[in-house]
Amino acid sequence: MSVKTFALFGSGEYGARTPELPAGTFIIAADGGLSFLTSRGVTPHLIVGDFDSYGGPLPEGVEVIRHPVMKDQTDMELAVREALRRGAGRLLLYGGLGGRLDHTLANLQLLVMLARRGVEGYLVGKNETATALSRRAARFSPDFTGTVSVFACGEAVVSETGLLYRLHQAALTDERPLGVSNEFTGARAEIAVHQGTALLLWGAENRGLPQIIEV
């Protein structure tokens, strides 16, 4: 069975490159993310938010889920949960890095939530891409370049192979950045999170995504 991919667009920073979406991707605009899509001539399948960031006209014929401004969730969280309700197996979050630091941290927390539910989630930003793993591994092809960092969410047991620095079931905690700035070497690389949950970040110059497998 193919994985249902959803692309969510927030109101954070975007790179110059237009996102390349797999065929059949379901597109959700999270409030101010509609401005970016409109600037690229893209019409989303769904618009979610309280519309405190977007005040322009809404495209005709598009489903809109409007929420009150006084709410407990960010617009991106509302979009993520709506994607999950519709059966998403992979979520690509754009416009969720950069901009306000509190919203960046909130979006990283959403990756952790997705990982613990067994759903692939990626924050694709102007300068980096992030994902979270919980009892899973990410396999990177040899054409990945630059650095990759791993940060424990609480405590995590992590192995890293095919990178400049190797780890074998190392105990990482959220009190020490031991996993920062490892390097791709032109070999196939794998980062496995055997226990707990960890965030991974690598440079956005790399096209494509790693393969996620069970460990």
N, C-alpha and C positions, 0 to 999 in steps of 0.2 A: 504494500500500500504506500502510495506517495505521501510525503509530508506536506501538509497545507502551510504555505508560507504567507505571512502577513507582513506588510511594511507599514510602519507607523512614523508619522512625521510631526515633530514637535517644533517649538519656537526658539530653539537654541541656535548654535552656530553650524554653518554648512561650509564644506569645501567648494572649490570652483567646479569640481567634477559632478555632473549629474549622476545620481545613483543608478546603477545597473541592476534592474530587478528581474528575477526569473519569470518566465512566462507563466501567466495564471496567478500572479501575486495579488492578494487582496490588499488594497491601499486604504489606510485610515489616516485622516488628518486630525491631529489633536490640537484643537483651537488654533493658535497662531501658526501652526505648521501649514495651514491652508494657504498662507501668504506665499510660502516657498513653492508649493505645488502650482499655485496660480501663475507664479513668475516663470515656471517651466512649461506651462501649458498642459499640465497634468490634472485630470479630474479624478478625485478619489471616489471610492465606492461608499465611504461612510465618513461623516464628520462628527467628532465627539468633543465636548468641552462646555465651558461656561461663557465663552466668547468675551472674556475680558481682555484678550490679547488680539483678537481679530474683529474688526468692525466693518469690514467690507461686505459686498454682496455675496450671497451664497449661491453656488451653482445650481441650476434647475435640475430636478430629477434625481438628486442625490439624497440618500437617507441621512437625517440629522438627529443626533441624540443630544439634547440640550440639558445641561445640569446647572443648578444654582451656583452663584459665586461663592456663597458660604457653604463649604463642603469639606469633607475630611480627606479627599483624594486629590492628587494632582491630575491635570488633564491627561498626562501620559499614562498614569496608572489606570485611569478610567478607560483609556484606549486599549491598554494591555489586557485588562480584565474582560473587555468586550471581545477582543480577539480570542482569548481563551474560551469564552462562552460559545464562540462560533467554531471551535475545533482547531485552533492554531497549533501546529506542531513545531513551527520555527517562526520567531519574530525578529524582524530587522528594525531597529529603532534609529531613526535619523533625527538630527536636530536635538539631540539629548545630551550632548557633551559641549563644553564651553559655555559661554554666557554665565548665568548665575551659578555659583558654586553649590548652593543648597539644592538646586534642581539637578545638577550633575550627580551629587551624592544620592539624591532620591532615585534617580534612574539606575545607578549602580545597585541600589538596594532591590530594584525591580528585577535586575538580572539574577540576584541571589534567590529571590522568590521563585523565578522561573526554573532555575537549576534544581532547586529542591522539589519541584513538581515534575522533574524529568523532561522539561521543555527547553529546546534550544532558544537562546536569546542573545542578540548581539546589539551593542551600542556602536554605531558607525559614525565617527566624528571627523572633523576636519584634519586632525593630526594623528588620531589613533582609533583602534577598534578594541572593544572590550567584550568579554563574555564571562560567564561564571560556570563552574563545574562542580558537581556534587556526585561523587562515586562514578565519575566518567573520565575519559581521556580525550584530549584533542591531538589529532595527528596532522602535522603541517608538512606540506610538500616541500621539496628541495628549493623551490624558487622563492620561498619567503626570505626576506632580508631584514637587517636591522636588529632591534632589540625586542625582547619579550619579557614581561614582568609578571610575577605571581604574588598575590597578596591573600593571606588567609582571612577568612571571615569567622573570627573566633579562633578555632584551632583546626588544622588540616594536616593530613599526611600526604606528601607529594613526592612523585618521582619525575625526573626530567632526563631524557635521553636525546642524543643527536644535536645537542646544543653545546656551546663553548664550555659551560660548567654543568656537570652532571649531578643529579641528586638521586638518592635511592631511599624511598620511603622516609624522607626527612620530615620531622615534626616542625611545622610552621605555626606561628601565632600572630595575632593582630597587634602585638607589642613590639615586633622587630621586623624590619623590611628585608629579611634574608633573601627573598626571591626577586629583588629588583634588578632589572637590566641584565638579564642573560642575553646571549646573542645567537642568532641563527648562523649556521656555518655552511650552508649549501648542501647539507645532508637532510634526510627525512628526520623530523623531530617529533617527539611525543611528550606531552605533559599529562600526567595521570594524577587525579585526586582520589586516593584510595579511601580516605575518611574525611568527613567534614565537607566544607565548601570553600572554594577559593576563586578569586577574581583573576582573570588573565587580561593583559593589555599588550598590544603590539602596534607597530606603525601602520597608518592608513595607506601608505604607499603600496602595500601588498594587496593585490587583487585576489578575490576569491576568499573562501572561508576554510577553516580546518575541518577535517572529518571528525565527528564526535562518536565515540564508541563506549560501550559499557566496560567497566573494569571489575 
